Amino acid sequence: MSTPEPILQARGIVKRFGHVTALSGADFDLYPGEVLAVIGDNGAGKSTLIKVLSGALVPDEGELRLDGELVHFRTPLDARRAGIETVYQDLAVAPALDIAANLFLGRELRRRGPLGSVLRMLDKRGMRRQAGEALSELKIGVQSLRVPVENLSGGQRQGVAVARAAAWGRRVVIMDEPTAALGVKETGQVVDLIKRVRERGLPVILISHDMPHVFELADRIQIMRLGKRAAVVTPKTHSMPEAVAIMTGATSGALEPAVPT
């Protein structure tokens, strides 16, 4: 059986902030259709790695490849144009705007003809229709697409952010602590959302401190330690305490299985 090719790959990533080296030769592989969790103690380098993958930081050394092609992301917009969408912990939604406007934030549709090209009028009806389809596909229930996001619950706001990423992410969706500061019920809704995004065939990078959710959702788990990839494990081959032991340095971990079977 042939080994699948990574959809997103990083090799030898180095990132320094003055005298502090946040990443010291980090590697990364994301394969098609999988949920890959990235875990590590504070200062392990996981957040810096994700910022490099999403274009928020430019590495000092190393290379990134997307579908085997060498890429250079200078800004998050570069990554978005390449089909990589990120759901940040702080959601990055516009609270005063309605749901449809948030889904099309920065990608607004204009009306056809002179109304759009000259007067630059928005196609609000078209945006509401497409937003409704995106939410329906992910089974996100809202009473009205005209509701300002600030009137939604935390779980519903996260749902809007996830739906936006799933709608525009052609290749990869990155989720940074998607269940942080949510209640039990809302956390369950977001977990279900992540499963539905994977069912659509989009690979997901999940950064989370919530180990039970990591082991519930992830196909593989990349463990970061001291700015490098310490190990890649799976919920089938390693228990939660074993993963934590590798993460804290109590035991060393092998990189196998580094490739999905």
Summary of the structure (lengths in Angstrom):
residues: 261
radius of gyration: 19.2
end to end distance: 8.9
largest distance: 66.0
contacts: 836
relative contact order: 0.18
helix: 33%
strand: 25%
